[in-house]
Amino acid sequence: MVTDPENLEALSDRIRAAEKKPAATPATESGSGIGFEFGGAIAVCALIGAGLDHWLGTSPWCLIGGAGLGFVAGMVSVWKGLQGPKT
């Protein structure tokens, strides 16, 4: 337990400094987070398209459509990420 007044003052200073620090930025505001969202949107939609191709026997059309849809969804995600938070 801290009972020395100097240590208490130092602890109070550290707490005040920590409270003034800005919060960590979410992953969507960093370059890597936006990149993962973009790539993930393409990958998920392409996998869904590949599954539909396998099920319907329409290879490669659903895969191509899914990848295109994923690209558009990824671009929308990047655009929203670059716009910043709404106030």
N, CA, C and O atoms as a printed pandas DataFrame, in Angstrom:
     atom_number atom_name residue_name chain_id  residue_number  x_coord  y_coord  z_coord
0              1         N          MET        A               1    0.844   -1.179    0.000
1              2        CA          MET        A               1    0.000    0.000    0.000
2              3         C          MET        A               1    0.887    1.239    0.000
3              4         O          MET        A               1    1.905    1.268    0.690
4              5         N          VAL        A               2    0.515    2.256   -0.761
5              6        CA          VAL        A               2    1.288    3.491   -0.869
6              7         C          VAL        A               2    0.809    4.456    0.202
7              8         O          VAL        A               2   -0.361    4.839    0.231
8              9         N          THR        A               3    1.726    4.846    1.085
9             10        CA          THR        A               3    1.355    5.790    2.141
10            11         C          THR        A               3    2.245    7.014    2.148
11            12         O          THR        A               3    1.920    7.996    2.815
12            13         N          ASP        A               4    3.359    6.991    1.427
13            14        CA          ASP        A               4    4.275    8.125    1.384
14            15         C          ASP        A               4    3.627    9.235    0.554
15            16         O          ASP        A               4    3.182    8.974   -0.564
16            17         N          PRO        A               5    3.562   10.466    1.070
17            18        CA          PRO        A               5    2.905   11.557    0.321
18            19         C          PRO        A               5    3.536   11.817   -1.047
19            20         O          PRO        A               5    2.833   12.164   -1.996
20            21         N          GLU        A               6    4.859   11.653   -1.154
21            22        CA          GLU        A               6    5.505   11.872   -2.448
22            23         C          GLU        A               6    5.066   10.804   -3.456
23            24         O          GLU        A               6    4.826   11.105   -4.625
24            25         N          ASN        A               7    4.965    9.573   -2.996
25            26        CA          ASN        A               7    4.516    8.500   -3.882
26            27         C          ASN        A               7    3.058    8.701   -4.287
27            28         O          ASN        A               7    2.678    8.430   -5.426
28            29         N          LEU        A               8    2.251    9.176   -3.348
29            30        CA          LEU        A               8    0.849    9.445   -3.675
30            31         C          LEU        A               8    0.729   10.548   -4.714
31            32         O          LEU        A               8   -0.097   10.465   -5.622
32            33         N          GLU        A               9    1.551   11.576   -4.580
33            34        CA          GLU        A               9    1.531   12.679   -5.541
34            35         C          GLU        A               9    1.996   12.190   -6.914
35            36         O          GLU        A               9    1.416   12.564   -7.933
36            37         N          ALA        A              10    3.034   11.361   -6.944
37            38        CA          ALA        A              10    3.522   10.818   -8.213
38            39         C          ALA        A              10    2.456    9.933   -8.861
39            40         O          ALA        A              10    2.268    9.958  -10.077
40            41         N          LEU        A              11    1.764    9.156   -8.032
41            42        CA          LEU        A              11    0.698    8.317   -8.552
42            43         C          LEU        A              11   -0.441    9.165   -9.111
43            44         O          LEU        A              11   -0.990    8.850  -10.167
44            45         N          SER        A              12   -0.793   10.229   -8.415
45            46        CA          SER        A              12   -1.842   11.130   -8.901
46            47         C          SER        A              12   -1.441   11.767  -10.222
47            48         O          SER        A              12   -2.273   11.911  -11.117
48            49         N          ASP        A              13   -0.172   12.152  -10.356
49            50        CA          ASP        A              13    0.305   12.737  -11.613
50            51         C          ASP        A              13    0.210   11.728  -12.757
51            52         O          ASP        A              13   -0.193   12.079  -13.866
52            53         N          ARG        A              14    0.584   10.475  -12.485
53            54        CA          ARG        A              14    0.513    9.448  -13.517
54            55         C          ARG        A              14   -0.933    9.175  -13.928
55            56         O          ARG        A              14   -1.213    8.945  -15.105
56            57         N          ILE        A              15   -1.844    9.199  -12.963
57            58        CA          ILE        A              15   -3.263    8.975  -13.276
58            59         C          ILE        A              15   -3.790   10.116  -14.137
59            60         O          ILE        A              15   -4.496    9.877  -15.117
60            61         N          ARG        A              16   -3.453   11.356  -13.781
61            62        CA          ARG        A              16   -3.901   12.505  -14.580
62            63         C          ARG        A              16   -3.347   12.438  -16.004
63            64         O          ARG        A              16   -4.060   12.734  -16.963
64            65         N          ALA        A              17   -2.077   12.049  -16.142
65            66        CA          ALA        A              17   -1.465   11.945  -17.463
66            67         C          ALA        A              17   -2.151   10.849  -18.286
67            68         O          ALA        A              17   -2.357   11.014  -19.489
68            69         N          ALA        A              18   -2.501    9.744  -17.647
69            70        CA          ALA        A              18   -3.170    8.653  -18.356
70            71         C          ALA        A              18   -4.570    9.065  -18.799
71            72         O          ALA        A              18   -5.025    8.660  -19.868
72            73         N          GLU        A              19   -5.249    9.859  -17.994
73            74        CA          GLU        A              19   -6.590   10.300  -18.352
74            75         C          GLU        A              19   -6.570   11.266  -19.532
75            76         O          GLU        A              19   -7.546   11.354  -20.277
76            77         N          LYS        A              20   -5.469   11.986  -19.706
77            78        CA          LYS        A              20   -5.368   12.946  -20.799
78            79         C          LYS        A              20   -4.999   12.297  -22.114
79            80         O          LYS        A              20   -5.196   12.899  -23.170
80            81         N          LYS        A              21   -4.465   11.074  -22.081
81            82        CA          LYS        A              21   -4.064   10.396  -23.307
82            83         C          LYS        A              21   -5.293   10.097  -24.151
83            84         O          LYS        A              21   -6.339    9.722  -23.621
84            85         N          PRO        A              22   -5.169   10.264  -25.475
85            86        CA          PRO        A              22   -6.297    9.897  -26.336
86            87         C          PRO        A              22   -6.481    8.388  -26.353
87            88         O          PRO        A              22   -5.529    7.627  -26.178
88            89         N          ALA        A              23   -7.696    7.980  -26.561
89            90        CA          ALA        A              23   -7.993    6.546  -26.630
90            91         C          ALA        A              23   -7.343    5.957  -27.867
91            92         O          ALA        A              23   -7.101    6.659  -28.849
92            93         N          ALA        A              24   -7.068    4.684  -27.812
93            94        CA          ALA        A              24   -6.487    3.996  -28.962
94            95         C          ALA        A              24   -7.454    4.037  -30.134
95            96         O          ALA        A              24   -8.668    3.947  -29.956
96            97         N          THR        A              25   -6.907    4.171  -31.319
97            98        CA          THR        A              25   -7.765    4.226  -32.503
98            99         C          THR        A              25   -8.248    2.831  -32.851
99           100         O          THR        A              25   -7.482    1.872  -32.754
100          101         N          PRO        A              26   -9.488    2.702  -33.250
101          102        CA          PRO        A              26   -9.987    1.390  -33.654
102          103         C          PRO        A              26   -9.287    0.903  -34.914
103          104         O          PRO        A              26   -8.674    1.685  -35.641
104          105         N          ALA        A              27   -9.386   -0.397  -35.164
105          106        CA          ALA        A              27   -8.715   -0.997  -36.318
106          107         C          ALA        A              27   -9.210   -0.419  -37.633
107          108         O          ALA        A              27   -8.462   -0.394  -38.611
108          109         N          THR        A              28  -10.441    0.042  -37.679
109          110        CA          THR        A              28  -10.962    0.576  -38.937
110          111         C          THR        A              28  -10.330    1.904  -39.301
111          112         O          THR        A              28  -10.410    2.329  -40.453
112          113         N          GLU        A              29   -9.702    2.569  -38.339
113          114        CA          GLU        A              29   -9.049    3.835  -38.634
114          115         C          GLU        A              29   -7.589    3.658  -38.986
115          116         O          GLU        A              29   -6.946    4.619  -39.409
116          117         N          SER        A              30   -7.050    2.482  -38.829
117          118        CA          SER        A              30   -5.667    2.241  -39.205
118          119         C          SER        A              30   -5.641    1.636  -40.604
119          120         O          SER        A              30   -6.636    1.084  -41.074
120          121         N          GLY        A              31   -4.496    1.748  -41.257
121          122        CA          GLY        A              31   -4.381    1.214  -42.611
122          123         C          GLY        A              31   -4.574   -0.282  -42.668
123          124         O          GLY        A              31   -5.216   -0.791  -43.587
124          125         N          SER        A              32   -4.028   -0.995  -41.699
125          126        CA          SER        A              32   -4.146   -2.454  -41.738
126          127         C          SER        A              32   -5.590   -2.890  -41.503
127          128         O          SER        A              32   -6.048   -3.852  -42.120
128          129         N          GLY        A              33   -6.301   -2.212  -40.637
129          130        CA          GLY        A              33   -7.699   -2.571  -40.374
130          131         C          GLY        A              33   -8.570   -2.386  -41.597
131          132         O          GLY        A              33   -9.424   -3.221  -41.894
132          133         N          ILE        A              34   -8.354   -1.294  -42.303
133          134        CA          ILE        A              34   -9.124   -1.034  -43.517
134          135         C          ILE        A              34   -8.777   -2.065  -44.583
135          136         O          ILE        A              34   -9.657   -2.536  -45.304
136          137         N          GLY        A              35   -7.501   -2.416  -44.686
137          138        CA          GLY        A              35   -7.079   -3.418  -45.655
138          139         C          GLY        A              35   -7.675   -4.786  -45.379
139          140         O          GLY        A              35   -8.084   -5.494  -46.299
140          141         N          PHE        A              36   -7.720   -5.156  -44.091
141          142        CA          PHE        A              36   -8.318   -6.445  -43.743
142          143         C          PHE        A              36   -9.814   -6.455  -44.029
143          144         O          PHE        A              36  -10.353   -7.473  -44.465
144          145         N          GLU        A              37  -10.480   -5.353  -43.794
145          146        CA          GLU        A              37  -11.909   -5.284  -44.110
146          147         C          GLU        A              37  -12.133   -5.414  -45.612
147          148         O          GLU        A              37  -13.052   -6.108  -46.048
148          149         N          PHE        A              38  -11.304   -4.754  -46.394
149          150        CA          PHE        A              38  -11.442   -4.807  -47.851
150          151         C          PHE        A              38  -11.203   -6.228  -48.355
151          152         O          PHE        A              38  -12.009   -6.771  -49.112
152          153         N          GLY        A              39  -10.095   -6.820  -47.931
153          154        CA          GLY        A              39   -9.783   -8.184  -48.356
154          155         C          GLY        A              39  -10.788   -9.198  -47.847
155          156         O          GLY        A              39  -11.140  -10.143  -48.552
156          157         N          GLY        A              40  -11.247   -9.000  -46.623
157          158        CA          GLY        A              40  -12.228   -9.917  -46.042
158          159         C          GLY        A              40  -13.555   -9.884  -46.782
159          160         O          GLY        A              40  -14.187  -10.922  -46.978
160          161         N          ALA        A              41  -13.980   -8.692  -47.196
161          162        CA          ALA        A              41  -15.241   -8.581  -47.944
162          163         C          ALA        A              41  -15.143   -9.329  -49.267
163          164         O          ALA        A              41  -16.078  -10.027  -49.662
164          165         N          ILE        A              42  -14.015   -9.185  -49.947
165          166        CA          ILE        A              42  -13.838   -9.893  -51.225
166          167         C          ILE        A              42  -13.799  -11.398  -50.992
167          168         O          ILE        A              42  -14.451  -12.157  -51.708
168          169         N          ALA        A              43  -13.031  -11.832  -49.983
169          170        CA          ALA        A              43  -12.878  -13.268  -49.729
170          171         C          ALA        A              43  -14.209  -13.919  -49.348
171          172         O          ALA        A              43  -14.545  -14.987  -49.860
172          173         N          VAL        A              44  -14.959  -13.286  -48.459
173          174        CA          VAL        A              44  -16.228  -13.872  -48.010
174          175         C          VAL        A              44  -17.220  -13.967  -49.169
175          176         O          VAL        A              44  -17.850  -15.006  -49.366
176          177         N          CYS        A              45  -17.359  -12.896  -49.928
177          178        CA          CYS        A              45  -18.308  -12.917  -51.051
178          179         C          CYS        A              45  -17.867  -13.895  -52.131
179          180         O          CYS        A              45  -18.706  -14.560  -52.739
180          181         N          ALA        A              46  -16.555  -13.995  -52.380
181          182        CA          ALA        A              46  -16.067  -14.948  -53.377
182          183         C          ALA        A              46  -16.309  -16.379  -52.918
183          184         O          ALA        A              46  -16.665  -17.237  -53.725
184          185         N          LEU        A              47  -16.118  -16.646  -51.623
185          186        CA          LEU        A              47  -16.381  -18.000  -51.114
186          187         C          LEU        A              47  -17.866  -18.356  -51.203
187          188         O          LEU        A              47  -18.223  -19.489  -51.525
188          189         N          ILE        A              48  -18.708  -17.396  -50.919
189          190        CA          ILE        A              48  -20.156  -17.639  -51.068
190          191         C          ILE        A              48  -20.481  -17.916  -52.536
191          192         O          ILE        A              48  -21.268  -18.811  -52.844
192          193         N          GLY        A              49  -19.870  -17.144  -53.442
193          194        CA          GLY        A              49  -20.086  -17.369  -54.870
194          195         C          GLY        A              49  -19.581  -18.740  -55.313
195          196         O          GLY        A              49  -20.229  -19.408  -56.120
196          197         N          ALA        A              50  -18.422  -19.165  -54.787
197          198        CA          ALA        A              50  -17.892  -20.486  -55.139
198          199         C          ALA        A              50  -18.819  -21.589  -54.634
199          200         O          ALA        A              50  -19.024  -22.596  -55.312
200          201         N          GLY        A              51  -19.377  -21.391  -53.439
201          202        CA          GLY        A              51  -20.329  -22.369  -52.913
202          203         C          GLY        A              51  -21.583  -22.447  -53.767
203          204         O          GLY        A              51  -22.101  -23.533  -54.026
204          205         N          LEU        A              52  -22.066  -21.300  -54.201
205          206        CA          LEU        A              52  -23.237  -21.288  -55.086
206          207         C          LEU        A              52  -22.921  -21.952  -56.424
207          208         O          LEU        A              52  -23.750  -22.675  -56.976
208          209         N          ASP        A              53  -21.704  -21.700  -56.946
209          210        CA          ASP        A              53  -21.300  -22.352  -58.194
210          211         C          ASP        A              53  -21.296  -23.866  -58.042
211          212         O          ASP        A              53  -21.760  -24.589  -58.923
212          213         N          HIS        A              54  -20.780  -24.328  -56.939
213          214        CA          HIS        A              54  -20.730  -25.777  -56.697
214          215         C          HIS        A              54  -22.143  -26.349  -56.595
215          216         O          HIS        A              54  -22.430  -27.420  -57.131
216          217         N          TRP        A              55  -23.006  -25.632  -55.910
217          218        CA          TRP        A              55  -24.378  -26.101  -55.691
218          219         C          TRP        A              55  -25.208  -26.043  -56.972
219          220         O          TRP        A              55  -25.972  -26.962  -57.269
220          221         N          LEU        A              56  -25.052  -24.949  -57.732
221          222        CA          LEU        A              56  -25.863  -24.746  -58.934
222          223         C          LEU        A              56  -25.203  -25.265  -60.208
223          224         O          LEU        A              56  -25.871  -25.398  -61.233
224          225         N          GLY        A              57  -23.922  -25.556  -60.164
225          226        CA          GLY        A              57  -23.211  -26.009  -61.354
226          227         C          GLY        A              57  -23.013  -24.917  -62.386
227          228         O          GLY        A              57  -23.050  -25.192  -63.586
228          229         N          THR        A              58  -22.806  -23.694  -61.952
229          230        CA          THR        A              58  -22.682  -22.556  -62.864
230          231         C          THR        A              58  -21.267  -21.999  -62.910
231          232         O          THR        A              58  -21.074  -20.840  -63.276
232          233         N          SER        A              59  -20.288  -22.794  -62.548
233          234        CA          SER        A              59  -18.898  -22.333  -62.426
234          235         C          SER        A              59  -18.447  -21.609  -63.685
235          236         O          SER        A              59  -18.744  -22.097  -64.776
236          237         N          PRO        A              60  -17.778  -20.523  -63.613
237          238        CA          PRO        A              60  -17.292  -19.711  -62.511
238          239         C          PRO        A              60  -18.113  -18.445  -62.289
239          240         O          PRO        A              60  -17.616  -17.496  -61.682
240          241         N          TRP        A              61  -19.348  -18.405  -62.762
241          242        CA          TRP        A              61  -20.091  -17.145  -62.810
242          243         C          TRP        A              61  -20.460  -16.594  -61.439
243          244         O          TRP        A              61  -20.342  -15.388  -61.222
244          245         N          CYS        A              62  -20.893  -17.414  -60.529
245          246        CA          CYS        A              62  -21.227  -16.909  -59.189
246          247         C          CYS        A              62  -19.967  -16.476  -58.435
247          248         O          CYS        A              62  -19.999  -15.532  -57.646
248          249         N          LEU        A              63  -18.865  -17.172  -58.687
249          250        CA          LEU        A              63  -17.592  -16.776  -58.071
250          251         C          LEU        A              63  -17.183  -15.388  -58.551
251          252         O          LEU        A              63  -16.784  -14.541  -57.751
252          253         N          ILE        A              64  -17.282  -15.156  -59.852
253          254        CA          ILE        A              64  -16.929  -13.853  -60.409
254          255         C          ILE        A              64  -17.874  -12.776  -59.875
255          256         O          ILE        A              64  -17.436  -11.697  -59.478
256          257         N          GLY        A              65  -19.172  -13.079  -59.868
257          258        CA          GLY        A              65  -20.138  -12.116  -59.323
258          259         C          GLY        A              65  -19.917  -11.853  -57.846
259          260         O          GLY        A              65  -20.023  -10.712  -57.397
260          261         N          GLY        A              66  -19.611  -12.894  -57.088
261          262        CA          GLY        A              66  -19.351  -12.727  -55.660
262          263         C          GLY        A              66  -18.113  -11.898  -55.403
263          264         O          GLY        A              66  -18.100  -11.049  -54.512
264          265         N          ALA        A              67  -17.056  -12.143  -56.193
265          266        CA          ALA        A              67  -15.836  -11.348  -56.036
266          267         C          ALA        A              67  -16.103   -9.886  -56.389
267          268         O          ALA        A              67  -15.599   -8.983  -55.722
268          269         N          GLY        A              68  -16.896   -9.653  -57.438
269          270        CA          GLY        A              68  -17.250   -8.275  -57.803
270          271         C          GLY        A              68  -18.069   -7.593  -56.727
271          272         O          GLY        A              68  -17.838   -6.431  -56.392
272          273         N          LEU        A              69  -19.033   -8.331  -56.188
273          274        CA          LEU        A              69  -19.840   -7.783  -55.104
274          275         C          LEU        A              69  -18.980   -7.507  -53.873
275          276         O          LEU        A              69  -19.164   -6.492  -53.201
276          277         N          GLY        A              70  -18.044   -8.403  -53.580
277          278        CA          GLY        A              70  -17.129   -8.200  -52.461
278          279         C          GLY        A              70  -16.243   -6.989  -52.662
279          280         O          GLY        A              70  -15.949   -6.262  -51.714
280          281         N          PHE        A              71  -15.810   -6.769  -53.913
281          282        CA          PHE        A              71  -15.001   -5.590  -54.212
282          283         C          PHE        A              71  -15.780   -4.314  -53.933
283          284         O          PHE        A              71  -15.265   -3.378  -53.322
284          285         N          VAL        A              72  -17.025   -4.290  -54.388
285          286        CA          VAL        A              72  -17.869   -3.100  -54.157
286          287         C          VAL        A              72  -18.104   -2.905  -52.655
287          288         O          VAL        A              72  -17.997   -1.787  -52.150
288          289         N          ALA        A              73  -18.424   -3.988  -51.948
289          290        CA          ALA        A              73  -18.647   -3.884  -50.505
290          291         C          ALA        A              73  -17.376   -3.438  -49.788
291          292         O          ALA        A              73  -17.438   -2.651  -48.843
292          293         N          GLY        A              74  -16.231   -3.936  -50.233
293          294        CA          GLY        A              74  -14.959   -3.520  -49.638
294          295         C          GLY        A              74  -14.669   -2.053  -49.887
295          296         O          GLY        A              74  -14.180   -1.358  -48.997
296          297         N          MET        A              75  -14.963   -1.576  -51.085
297          298        CA          MET        A              75  -14.740   -0.153  -51.386
298          299         C          MET        A              75  -15.648    0.744  -50.555
299          300         O          MET        A              75  -15.233    1.814  -50.112
300          301         N          VAL        A              76  -16.889    0.306  -50.344
301          302        CA          VAL        A              76  -17.798    1.071  -49.488
302          303         C          VAL        A              76  -17.244    1.113  -48.070
303          304         O          VAL        A              76  -17.291    2.153  -47.413
304          305         N          SER        A              77  -16.722   -0.011  -47.599
305          306        CA          SER        A              77  -16.145   -0.074  -46.257
306          307         C          SER        A              77  -14.927    0.841  -46.139
307          308         O          SER        A              77  -14.774    1.540  -45.137
308          309         N          VAL        A              78  -14.061    0.843  -47.152
309          310        CA          VAL        A              78  -12.894    1.724  -47.148
310          311         C          VAL        A              78  -13.345    3.186  -47.163
311          312         O          VAL        A              78  -12.803    4.015  -46.432
312          313         N          TRP        A              79  -14.321    3.490  -47.983
313          314        CA          TRP        A              79  -14.815    4.876  -48.073
314          315         C          TRP        A              79  -15.354    5.345  -46.721
315          316         O          TRP        A              79  -15.045    6.449  -46.273
316          317         N          LYS        A              80  -16.157    4.506  -46.080
317          318        CA          LYS        A              80  -16.705    4.871  -44.775
318          319         C          LYS        A              80  -15.601    4.992  -43.734
319          320         O          LYS        A              80  -15.653    5.868  -42.871
320          321         N          GLY        A              81  -14.606    4.121  -43.811
321          322        CA          GLY        A              81  -13.492    4.187  -42.871
322          323         C          GLY        A              81  -12.666    5.447  -43.023
323          324         O          GLY        A              81  -12.163    5.986  -42.037
324          325         N          LEU        A              82  -12.521    5.920  -44.247
325          326        CA          LEU        A              82  -11.737    7.123  -44.498
326          327         C          LEU        A              82  -12.516    8.397  -44.165
327          328         O          LEU        A              82  -11.915    9.455  -43.977
328          329         N          GLN        A              83  -13.823    8.308  -44.093
329          330        CA          GLN        A              83  -14.637    9.481  -43.766
330          331         C          GLN        A              83  -14.499    9.879  -42.302
331          332         O          GLN        A              83  -14.747   11.031  -41.947
332          333         N          GLY        A              84  -14.111    8.947  -41.463
333          334        CA          GLY        A              84  -13.969    9.238  -40.038
334          335         C          GLY        A              84  -15.290    9.064  -39.319
335          336         O          GLY        A              84  -16.325    8.814  -39.935
336          337         N          PRO        A              85  -15.235    9.202  -37.993
337          338        CA          PRO        A              85  -16.456    9.007  -37.213
338          339         C          PRO        A              85  -17.462   10.136  -37.439
339          340         O          PRO        A              85  -17.094   11.295  -37.633
340          341         N          LYS        A              86  -18.730    9.764  -37.407
341          342        CA          LYS        A              86  -19.783   10.761  -37.538
342          343         C          LYS        A              86  -19.973   11.462  -36.212
343          344         O          LYS        A              86  -19.973   10.833  -35.154
344          345         N          THR        A              87  -20.135   12.769  -36.280
345          346        CA          THR        A              87  -20.334   13.522  -35.044
346          347         C          THR        A              87  -21.747   14.011  -34.921
347          348         O          THR        A              87  -22.091   14.666  -33.937
